[in-house]
């Protein structure tokens, strides 16, 4: 009887030693995945904010660098307000994109944002450490 309890206690310790690393890894993956999804959502929202601002009548740039920089700054500011540092060099703006709607050609503004996201610990397991999160948003121009 005493021998059986001791062997059961040893089996429980072995099971615990096996399951704890798996649980820790699972918690880490869920946490890292949530942070990745949040960052991707912020990149999408920043691109949307830039495209919305670019499509307003007063913001037609006609290729002017200062005007395009102002639109980029709107994207960068949105990211900064939400704890995300967006490099202005990773923002492209096209205010001349054409889209056919009901046989009518409409001009749109397209803002694309690319943001590198670095994983914290998964590279130790052979997973790539940097992912480029990208968002492309298109708004109909109001001009």
N, C-alpha and C positions, 0 to 999 in steps of 0.2 A: 504494500500500500504506500509506504513512504517513498519507495523507488519510483512509483508511477507519478506522484506529485512533482518530484524533482525533474523528471523527463518532460512533463507537460510545461513546467515553468521554462525549461530550456527551449522548448519548441515555440513558446510564446515570444521569447526574446529573439529568436531567429526570425520569426515572422515579422516582428516589429522592426528589426534591422533591415529587412527587405522592403517593407512598405513605406517607411519614413522617407527615404530618398525619393521614391516615386511620388509621394504626396508633395514634398517640397518642390520638386520639378514641376508638377502639375500646377501648383499655386503660382510659381514664377511665370509659367507660360501664360496663364490666364491674366496675370497682372501686366506682363509685357504686351500681350495682345490687346488689352484694353487701352493701354497708352498709345499703341500704334494706331488703333481705330480712332481715338480721340484726336491725335495729330493729323490723321488723314482728313477728318471732318473739318478741322480748323483750316487746313490748306484749301479744301473745297469752298469753305465760307469766305476765305480771303479772296480767292479768285472770283467768286460771285460778287463780292463787294466791289472789286475793281471793275468788273464788267458792267455792273449797274452804274457806277460812277462814270465810266467811259461812254455809256450810251446816252447820257444826258446832253441835251442840246448845247449847253454852254461849254461842254468839254470836247468838242470836235477839234482834234489836234492838227489835222492836215500835215502830218509828219514833223511837227515842231517838237524838238527834243524836250524843251521845258514843260510842255503840256503832257507829254508821255511820262516824264519823270514825276509829275504831279499825280498821275494815275497810279504809277508804281508806289508812290509814297502812301496812297490810300491803302494799298494791299499790305505794305510793310507795317503801317500803323495798326491795321486790324490785327495782324499777327502779334504785334507787341502788346496790344491790350489784352491778349489772351495767352501770353507767356510763350509765344512762338517767334523765333528770330528768322525772318525771311530775307534772303539775300536779294536785293533789287536786280542783280544780274541774272537771276533765275526766273524773272517775270518777263513774258513776251506779250505784246499788245498789237492787235491787228484790228483797225477800225474800218477796214474796207472789205471785209468778207461779205460775199453776196449769197443770199438764200432765196430760192424760188418758192413763193407761197401763193397758191391759187393763180398761177400764171404771172404773178408780179414779182419782180426782182427787188428784194429788200436788203438794205445794207445792215450789217450787224457788227458789233464789237466783240472780239474774242480775246479773252485774257487767259493765259496759261501760266500756271505756277508750278515749279518743280522744287521740292524740298527734300534734302537727304535726311533720312531718319536712321539713327544709329541704335542698334540693339545693345543692351547692357551686358548680358552674360552669355547669351546663346552661342557666340562665336567659339566658346570653349568646347562646344559640342559639335563643331564643324558646320554650323549654320552661318551663312554670310552675315557680316556685321552691319552693313549699310544697305538700306533700301531707298530708292528714289520714289517718293510719293508725288504724284502729279495730278493736277486738276485743270480741266479746260472748260471754261464757261462761256456761253455765247448769249448775248442780249441783243434784241432789235434796237437799232439806233433810233433816237427820237428826233434826229435832224436829217 
